[in-house]
């Protein structure tokens, strides 16, 4: 069966959805909140997206794309180049390696697994930044706040990503 140009473009656009949504979530997380006491806290929305897509559609978000997103996040956040990419790639590698375990589990199991992975990711990033940055380690309170916010908003973000997957990616 021969694909028309429009069908080809439609398929390509649909396959780009995980990458595009991960970029949008990264930019959204970097948007200043102006909430007193939380202005320096950045939720790990990029990690949420990489975790979700690594479970359900790892075929649409490859290692190269994740590396690029991580480097872009480092450039925009001013963190040492490669620290974000390292964390995202480690998350994807772990989740893809355990994909069969995650895929058939109820939501609460994937949420709790995200809590564990996010804690590890936050600690790795904190160590990378603290060891390389001239300013040293950031306060542990900011790290824990960002972690708790990320775990708390995971259900909402995962629900939105799941709805997107059902609407746009069900047939590819």
Buried (B, 14 or more C-beta within 10 A) or exposed (E): EEEEEEEEEBEEEBBBBBBEBBBEBBBEBBEEEEEEEBEEBBBBBBBBBBBBBBBBBBEBBEBEBBBBBBBBBBEEBEBBEBBBBBBBBBBBEBBBEBBEEBEEBEEEEBBEBBBEBBBBBBBBBBEBBBEEBEEEEBEEEBBBBBBBBBBEBBBEBBEEBEEBBEEBBEEE
